[in-house]
Amino acid sequence: MATRLSRCRSWNRVQRFGIAAYRKYSSGSGYPNISLSTPLTGIPKPVFASVDGQEKYETKITTLENGLKVASQNKFGQFCTVGILVNSGSRHEAKYPSGIAHFLEKLAFSSTAQYGSKDEILLTLEKHGGICDCQTSRDTTMYAVSAEVKGLDTVVSLLSDAVLQPRLLDEEIEMTRMAVRFELEDLNMRPDPEPLLTEMIHAAAYRGNTVGLPRFCPAENVDKIDRKVLHKYMRSYYCPERMVLAGVGIEHEQLVECARRYLLGVKPVWGEGSAADVDLSVAQYTGGIVKTEKDMSDVSLGPTPIPELTHIMIGLESCSFLEDDFIPFAVLNMMMGGGGSFSAGGPGKGMFTRLYLNVLNRHHWMYNATSYHHSYEDSGLLCIHASSDPRQVREMVEIITREFIQMGGSAGEMELERAKTQLKSMLMMNLESRPVIFEDVGRQVLSTGNRKLPHELCQLISKVTAGDIKRVTTKMLRGKPAVAALGDLSELPSYEHIQAALSSKDGRLPRMYRLFR
């Protein structure tokens, strides 16, 4: 009787959901496999949210009477990120000892006219669940605070004090000298050579000018930088017209009101400045080579030491982020195996990028091959970083030069679409983070006076064709290369040979014949 009842139930399921919905498992029991494409009976029709790909809030920009720009992007949540971005960095230090921007980064959020020490600043921020940070790059200095929205008034007041009223006491400058010396030592000892190579490739590409000036303070300049030098520099570059107060997660009118209260009519501690002293030099790409012979055998000791490697970075001039070709270069960088094109990006490569498929997948002895794209308001640099055993440096260089030449070939439709999709995905994922939106808003408004929203950038990325990639690559390959080399360089080809390989059809280095090896 029980068996018969079970069969009746099974037959009812078959009648209700269809034959395909009834599956027999090894245990003998059945489970209804309901189709995901057929509407269920007796259930109301679903109403789906419409997505237009645009942000709910637009970026609002106001320029105050003194020239300071206030930019904001509202975002749901009880926390906000607010900061001041200054059009000032290591590229502006031609008339000064290199390293001022490095010093100012370390001195940020120290004692001010209103706060007696860094501890007082941190305690004030803690009351609003806040943290502070300062970062300098080659062209921008960024002071940022993340805190609760209700503490906005305190945050803007603190930012104004930290940027315009720093005390720069002798003991603070001495502590900064010690911190800079330690960082320089650490830079030369750390296993990851990428920061050092990036410094070297810029020095090679823009020899002695603008973005080629050192981002880290040279050891010989540590004792030359004092309060007088810092004040002289800040008098020229820390002017309201060279600043943006950016905020994410707050109402625009509220931010403008705070800006008028704390940043309008405030006299800086160094006195009024003159814009006539600002260095307006345009980046001059020179190309060239910077080599550092270094014993890398003991960089990382321990139970699993990193083997001795030689690191090479080869770069060519691309374009500025203000040009239309910036987007095709960003797609090309992603297609090769990079990801640092936008301000919000970081390096990384996928399993289908060219440097993975053509280099790492085929040459097991190569430890690294990554593409990087550095872009500034007047120039740019697309480079490939590779690492291998010192004995195979020549072969490694030839592999990289061949990859540069092959960039000029036609890109496959699937390869191009994948790179464009990856770039859009990276852009959108990074812009989910509030601090990243803040940096994007601040940098764009500082350099262009407005902001392109993510959906606008995605539209531009979608329009990139294989012809655009070929065109920008052909233009790039006409220039001189920039080369940075670190480690045992006994097998490194000459700069002239690398230049000849990048000018050839196949990217091969000129043959060398030796009687004795």
N, C-alpha and C positions, 0 to 999 in steps of 0.2 A: 504493500500500500504506500509506504514512504517513497519507494523507488518510483512508483507511478506518479506521485505528487510532484516529485523533483523534475521528472520529464515534462510534466504539464507546465511547470514554471519556466523551464528552459525554452519550451515551444512558444510561450507567451513573449519571452525576450526576443526570440528570433522574429516573431511577427511585428514586434514594436520597433526594433532597431535594425532589422535586416540580417541576412546570413553572415555578412562580413563582420558584424558587430559581436558575433558570438564566437569566442575563442575557447578552445579546449586546452587546458594546461595538464601537465603530467600528474597533478593531484586529482584530476578528473573534474574539478570545479570549473565553472564558466565565469567570464568577466565581460560585461558589455563594452565593446570598443566603439564609443560614440564618435561619429564623424565631426571634425572641427569645421567643416565647410557647409554643413547642412544646419539650418536654423532649428532650434529645439521648439517643440510645440508647447503652447501655453505660456511662453515667456515673452514679456514686452520687448519691443524692438529697441536695441541699444542706441544711445545718442553719444557719438564720439566727439571728443574735443578737436577743434580745427587748429592746425598748426601752420602758421604762415612763414616760419623760419626767422621772424624778426623778434628783436628784443622787446620786452614789455615796456621798458623805460628807455628813453633816448638820453644821450649825453648832453647835458646843458652846460653852456660856457658863458661866463660874464667877465668883462675886462673892467677892472677898477680904475679910478682916476689916475693912480700912479703907474699904471701899465701892467700891474699884476693880473694874471688870468686865474679865474676860479672855475674849475671844471668838476662836475659831479655826475655820478651814475647811481640812480637809486637801485637798491637790491633788498629783497625781503630778509629780515633777520634783526636781532637785537644788538648785533655788533657791527662796527663800521671800521674802515681803514682810511685814514686821512694822512696826507703828507705834503711836503713841499719839495718840488723838483727844481733844480737849478741848472741852467745851461752852462755847466762848468765841469771840466774834467782834465785828465792828463794832456789832452790835445791842446789845451790853452796855456801850457806852461813854457812856451818858447822863450819868453822874456824873463823867466824865473827859474830857480833851481828845480829840476824835476823831482817830484815826490810830494808836492804840496797837497794834491788831491788825496794821496794816500794818508798823509798826516791828518787832514780834515776829517776823513772817514773815521780814524781812530779817536779823534778828539770830540766827535759828535756826542751830544747829550751828556757832556760833562758840566761843570758848574757854570751857572749863568747869572745874570743880574737878579733874577727872582729866586733861583734855587742854589743853595750853597754847595751841593755836591751831586754826583751822579746817583747816589743812594736816595737823596731826597726826590729826585725825578722819578726813580723807579717806585718809591713808596707812594707817590702821588698817583702814578699810573695804576698801581695795584688796587687802589680803591675803586677803580673803574674796570678792573679785570684786564688791564692793558699791558702791552709790550711795545718796545721801541727798537728801531734799527736804522742804520745809515749805510748806504752802499754807494760806491763811486765806480763809474766806468770811464771809458776814454772820452765820452762827451757829455755825461750827465752825473750830477750828484743828487741822491735821493734820501730825504729824511722822512721816515714813515712811522706811524703809530697805529696799532689796532686796539680798539677799546669799545666799551659799551656806548651805544648811541647817546644815552643821556649824559655822558661825560664829554660831549663834543666841545663845549665852551672851554673846559679845562685843557683838552687836547690841543686846540688851535692856539690857545695862549702859550702852552708849553712849547709848541713847534716854533712860534714866533720868537720866543726867548732863546731857544736852542740855535736857531739859524742867524738871528740878528744881534743877540746880546751875549755871546759866549765870553767867558772871562779869559780863557786861554792862559791860565796861571803857569808859572815857571815849573812847578812840580808836575802839573798835568802834561806839559810838553816833554819833560824829562821821562815820564812814564811812557809816553807815546814813542819816544826814541827807542826805549827798551823793547816795546811791543813790535815796532817796525823791524828792528834788528833780529828779533826772534823769528818773525814771519819770513824774512829773507833767508835765514838759515834753514827754516822748515821747508821753504820752496825748493831749495837745492837738495834736500835729503829725502823728500817724500817719494814713494814708489811711482805715483801717477805723475808723468812729466807734462801733462796737457797744459796746465797754466804757464809753465816755463816755455814750452814750444809756441804757444799762442803769442806770448811776449816777443819771442825771437822772430816769428814769421811776420809780425807787424813791423818790427825793426828792419827786416830785410825788404819788405814791400814798400814802406814809406820812410826811407832812410833819412832820419834827422828832421822830419817835419810832422806836424799835426798828430794823426793817430799812430804814427811810428815812434812817438816819444814814449819813454818808459811809463807804464802804469804803476809799477811798484817803485818806491823810492830807492835810487841807487845808494849803495853803502856809503859812498864818498859824500853824499848830500845830507846824510842824517843829521850831522852836527851843524849844517849851514842853515837849517830851517828853524826860525824862531818866531816870536810873536810879531815882530816888526814885518818880517817877510810875509807872514800869513795875512796880516791886516792890509798890507799893500795889495796883495792878490785879491782879497775879498772886496776891497774898495772898488775894484774894476768889474768883478764878475757877479757879486752878490747884490745885484740891483733888481728892483721890483719887475722891470720889463723883461728880465731874463729868468723869471720865476713863474711857476704854476702851483697853485694850491689845489690839489686833486683830492676828491673824496668818493668813496663807494659805500653805499648803504645808508645815506642820509639825504634829507630834503635839500634841494639846491638853495632855496631862499635862506634856510638856516645857516648853511655854510657861508654864503655871501655876507650875511649879517655878522658872523664871527670874524670873517676876513676884514670887514670894514672896522671892526672894533680893535683888532689886534695887529693888523698888518698895514693899515693905512695911516700915514703920518708918523710912523715909528722911526726914530733916528738910530741907525746902527751904531754899535760900539766903536767902529773904525771911522765914523764920519761919512758924509755924503760922497758918493763916487761919481766918476765921469765915464760915460760910455766910449769916449775917445780912446781910452787905453785898452780896449778889448781887441784881442787878436782875431782878425777875421780871415786868416789864411785858409786857402782851399787845399785839401789833401792832394799832394803830388805823388802819384804812383811812380816808383823808380825801379822796382824789381831788384833782385840781388840775392846774396846768400849770407847767412849768419851761421857759423859753425861753433860748436863747443865740444871740445874733446873732454870726455869725462869717463872715469871708471864706474861702470854701472853694475859691477859684479856683486857688490855687497849692499845694494839698495834695499833689499828686503830679505833679511835673514830670519831663521826660525825653522820650525818643523817642515814647512812647505815653502821654501824660498822661491822667489820669482827668478827665472834664469836671466843671465846677462843679455840685454837687448840694446839694439841701436834704434833710435826713433828718428824718422824723417817726416817732414811736413812740406808738401809742395803746393803752392797757391798761385792763382792768376786773378787779375783784376776783374771784378764783376760790375756792379753798378750800385748807385745809392738807393736807399729805400724810398726816395721821392720820385724815382723814375718808374715808368710803366713796366720796364723789363724786370723789376724786382720780383714780381709774382712768378714769371717763368723761371727765374733763377732759384726761387724757393722750391718750385716743383722739381727742377733738375737736381737740387741738393737732396731732396727726399728720395728721388729715384736712385741716386747713387748710394745712399746709405747714411744720411744725416738727419738732422731735425732741429738745428739751432738757427733757423732763418728768421723767425719772428722773435720779438722780445720775450715772448712767453715760452719759447721753446727750449728743449735741451737735447743733447746729442743722443742718438740711438739709431739702430738699424734693424730692419725686418729681415725675414728669411728670404724675401724675394727681391731685395735690392741688388744692384749690380756688384757692389763691393763684396756682398756675401756670396752670390752665385758665381761670379767670375774670379774672385780673389781668394777669400777665406775657404770656400768650398773646394777649390782646386789645389791650393798651395797650403798644405798642412803646417808648414814651417813658419807661416806668417801668423803672428800673435794678435794683430790688430789692423783694421783698415776702416776708417771712419771719415765721413765727409762733414765739413763745417762751412757755414756761410756767415761771414761777419759783414754787416751792412751799416753804413753811416750816412750822414746827410749829403755828403759830396763824393763818396766812393764806396767800394765794397771789395770783398776778398772771398773767393771760393777756394777752399783748400782740402787736400786729402792727407790724413795722418796715418802712417803705417809703421809697424814695429816688427823686427825680426832679429835673428841671430846675427852678430856682426859680420860673420863670414859670407852672408847671403844678401848684403846690402845692395850690391850692384844689381842683382837679379830683382830685388824688391823694387828698386827705383824704376827699372824698366817696366815692371808690371803696372806701376802707378801711372807712368807716362803713357802707356798703351791705353789705360782706362780713360785718361783725359782725351786722347785722340778719338776713341770710340764714342765719346759723348757727342761728337759732331755727326755721327751716323743717325739714321732714322730710328726714332723710338717706337717700339711696338704699341699697338692700340691698348692691349690689356695692361702692359707695363706702365703706360702713361696714366691710364684711368686709375690703376692701383695707387700710384704715387700721389695723384690729385686727391683721391679719397683719404689716403693716410694723412696728407697735409691738412685737409679740412677737419678730419677727426682729431688730430693733435691740437689744432687751433681751438676747436670747440671744447674739448676736454680740459685744456689748460684754463680757458676762460670761464670755467665753472668756479674757480677759486677766487675769492674776494681780493686777496693781495695781488694776484696776477691781473685782475681787471683794473685795479688801482694803477699798477705800473703801466699797463697798456694805455689807459686814459691819459695819464700824466705825460708819458713819452710822446704820444701822438699830438697832443695839444701843444706841448713845448716845441715840437719841431715843425708842425704844419698849421697850428692854430685851430684845428678841428679834429674830429675823430671819425674814422671809417668803422662802421659797426661790423660785427662778425659776418652777418648775412651778406654784406656788400663784398667783403673779402672772399667769401665762399663763391659768390658769383664770378668774381675776377679769376679765381682759381679754376672754375669750371670752363672758362673761355680759353684757357691755355691749350694750344695745339702742338702737334709734333713739329710743325714748321717753326713755331716760336722757340722751341727748345733748340732746334738746329741753328736758327739765326743767332741766338744769344751765345751759343757755344762757339760758333765760327768767329764771332766778334771777340770773344774772350781769348781764344787760342792765338790771336794775332799779337797779343802782348807778351812782354818778358815775364818769365816765371820768378816767383819769390820762393826761396828754399831755406828751411831751418833744419839743422841736423844736430843731434845730441847723442853722445856715447862714443863707442870705438868707431872711428871714421876712416880706418885704413883702406876699406874697400869702397868708399864713397866716390862715385864718378864726379868729374869736374863740372863746374857750373855750365861751362860751354857745351859739354856733352849733353847735359840735361836739357839745355835750351835747344840744341840741335834735334833731340828726340821729340820735343814738343812741336817742332816745326816740320817734322817728317810726316809721311803719309801713314806709317804704321806705328809710330811711337817708339821705335827701337833705338837703343843707344848705339853710337858709332862703335864698330868692332875695335877691340884692342888686341894687339899681338905681343906676347912677351916671350923672350928667349928663356928666361928662368922664372920659375914660380916660387 
